[in-house]
């Protein structure tokens, strides 16, 4: 019992620190590299997880600084209570992103990193400007989903040979829609805490019922593309469709089985875990 509790607490801290998100980005990025026939250098294996963690943690630290001990989520309270050590680690890794990574990165990855960095700054600035205002025209989910998906896909795309792949744009669209479903599902469960903590979200603007309709539409697009790829795609493209279907199934369950997934943040555990499904490509 003690061992189970210790492991559970350890995993909770890993989730709070977004390390499960980092792991999901890494294995999903490797899947893209395999699709594109890219040789992923050591700098990619270091740069992608470091960059993802810096971006996600920057958002959490800003919220922890703003909300302090008045936050309504364990994630923000943890970052508030441990602000100094987390901020110190973040600062070191941020400097690495600004100095060592650009110095070591091949030119395609350097240009990708500069573009992604600019987009992240624009996104964070817009989130700050919008504040607690609710609008269906601007929502954090779209920005986060695009940044995450572009980061995961970017390395394999710029280092690989996309002309050999028939459906790379459509596979990217599917991945982006999976990321958006993930983020919208989270916002559905956290609509009350978002309101209390002053976070804008698409769900707050259009409501849970309409959000579920949009998620269902996204799911149909993913499946329609999948049917097309399964008919005419290459072997690895068909294998990726199998992974996508498993990811989509779990995400749809998190959306519609509210009673079970609302307990102990199961929606977050499983919602982030699905991006680890491409780990199969490591083997």
C-alpha positions, 0 to 999 in steps of 0.5 A: 500500500505504501509503495502504491501511494508513493508511486501514485504521488510521484506520478501526480508530481510528474503530471503537475510538472507537465513531464507526461506532456513532454514524454508524449511530445517526444514519442509523437515526434519520433513517430513523425520522424519515422514517417518522414524518413528523418534522421533525428539528431541528438540536439532534437532529442534534447531540444524538443522536450526542453522547449516543450517543458519551458513553454508549458511551465512558463504558462504555469509560473505566470498563473502561479505568480498572478493567482498565488495561493488563491488558485483553484487547481493543484497544478497552480498551487504546486507551482506557487508553493515551489515557485523559486526552485521551479523558476530557477530550473526554468531560467536555466533551461530557457537560457539553454533554449536561447544559447546552446540549442541555437548554436548546436542546431542544424539550420532547418531546426534553427529556423524552426525554433525561431519561428516557433519562439515568435509564435509562442511570444505572440500567443502568450501576449494575446492571452495576457491582453485578452485576460478574463474576457470571453470570446469565441473568436480567440481562445487559448486552446487553438494557440496551444494546440497549434504550438504543440502540434507544430513542435511535434511535427516540425523536426521530422518535417524539416529534417525529412523527405516529405515529398516521399509522403502522400498524406503528410499534411492530412496526417498533421491535420489529424494530429492537430485535431486530436490535440484540440479535442484533448484541450477542449475536453480539459476545458470542459472539465475545468470550466468552473475553475477557469472562471474562478481563476480568470482564464479565458477558454472556448468552452466558456464562450460557447458552452459545454453542449456546443463544445461536444458538437464541435468535438464530434465534428473534429472526430468525423474529420479525423475518421474521414481522412483515416478512411482515405489514407487506409485506402491509398496510403503507405504501410506506415501511414496506415499504421499511424491511422491505427494509432490515431484511432486508438487515441481518438477513441480514448479522447471521445470516452473522456468527453462523454463519460463525464462521471468516471473521468471527472474522478481524480483528474482521470480526464487529464491522466488519460487525455495526456497519456494518449499522446504516448500511444505512438511509443509503439514506433520506438519498437 
